[in-house]
Amino acid sequence: MLSSLLVVLPVFGLIGLGYVARWTKLVRETTGEGLSDFVFVLAVPCLLFRTLAKADIPASQPWGYWISYFTGLAIVWALAMVIAHRVFSRKGPELVVSGFAAAQSNTVFVGVPMILKAYGDAGAVPLGLLLAIHLPVTMTAATLLAEGRSASLKMMARRLFTHPIIIGILLGSAVRPVIDFIPAPLWTLVDLLAGAAVPCALISLGIAMRRYGLESGLGLPAVLSALKLGLHPLIVYLLATRVFDMPAHWSGVAVLFAACPCGINAYLFAERYRQGVADASSAIALSTMLSLFTTAAWLTWLGVG
């Protein structure tokens, strides 16, 4: 339990820093919006570009591994949108934010240290595979859902291919064959921007939490947290251990990856569309606090706690 607490403390530290900075009026309200714009338009695309360009993706794909994880993700995403619409009357991009929050994992601060501590070097390969495509897949899906409802096919294509996240994904995939020819100064620039993504996003989230508090109430954030921390890893566990045949450390990595709390990118996405921000920020905070207990439970269940 103590090790789990130490893992998530930096998350709360940066969120709290943003909250206190706004509460004491050290920063203005527009600072959070400016930070989220910077992260969404520049920092996260650079992070995706670097991740996809340098990812070590094997020629033979572990389809059972992919199916186990992303089936759970899709089911939880769909359920979150249905519940948000029918029970909490959310509409449009707010629905996408709810699905995104329930399905996308906080991998940088929680997933990576927890999984490597649990499985060591043996977990590095399956972890790296998920890291390489997890955010691109979820960001692309969220963008398609948000942009596709009210736009024509031509308009949707134009918005997608001028979208900063999609551009980062496409460029990262395109440069893989020529990665050795990219000059070092360019990589330095990309690394600097990518490295700013997580801390700036968390501080921006803290500022937003000061603005919104628990404005959306506990109902929807609690549902999203339950789907993320409970149902998602449960589905992945059943598929990875009962349906498909894979090594224990592969199935364990997939389950722990799914058991991570709601990721920061749901908040960034909400800020970008100016809808569902209170839902996303509350779900991230609540699920991160609850994950102290749920991740410890999953580690114990998997026999690596």
C-alpha positions, 0 to 999 in steps of 0.5 A: 500500500505504501509503494502504491501511495508513493507512485501516485504522490507525484500526480497529486503533487502537480495537481495540487500545485496547480490548485494552490497556485490558482487558489492563492491567485498566483496564476490567472484563470486563463493560465490553465486554458493556455497550458492545456492548449500548449499540451494538446497542440504541441506537447502531446503530438510531439510525445506521440511522434517520438513514441511511435517513431522509436517504438520497438514493434515486433513483426508478429503481432500478439493478437490475443494480447491486443484483443484482450486489452482493447475489447475491455477498453471498447466495452467500458467506453461504450458503457460509459457513454450509454450511462452518461447519456441515459442516467446523467443526460450528457450529450455530444462531446460530453459523451465522448469525454465520459467514454474516454475517461472510463477507458483511457489509463494513466500510464505515465505516472501509475502504470509504468512504475507499478508494472515494472516493479511487479514484473521487472524486465520481463514486463518491459516488452508487453508494457512497451507494446501497449504504451506504443499504441494505447494513446494513439488508439484512444485519441484517434477514437475520441477524435473520430467520435467527437468530429464525426457526428456533426460534420460531413465526410469531407469536413471530418477528413479535413478536421482529422488531418489538421488535428494536432494529435492525428498529425503527431500519430501520422508523422511518427508512423511515417518517419519510422523507416528513416528515423536514423536520418533525423538530425539530433537537434530535431530530436532534442526539440521533440524531447523538450516539448514531449517532456513538458506534456505530463507536468503541464497537463497535471498543473492545468488539471489542478487549475481546472479543479479549482475552477470546477471543484466537484461541480458535476457531483459525485455520481458520474465520476464515481461511475466512470471510476468504477468502470475504469478501476473495476470492470475494465481490468476484470474483462481483460483478466477473463479474456487474457487468462480464460480465452487466450493463451499467453504467458502470465506476465503478459496477461498480468501486464494487460490487467494492471495496465487496464487497472490504472486510474483515468488518464489525464488525456480525457481532461485535455480532450475536454478542455479542447472541446470546452465540454465535460471538463468538470466530469473529466477532472473529477473522475481523474481525481477520484479514480486516482485516489481509489486506485491506491486500494484497487491496484493493491488488490489486483497486484495481490490477486495476480500474485505479484503484490 
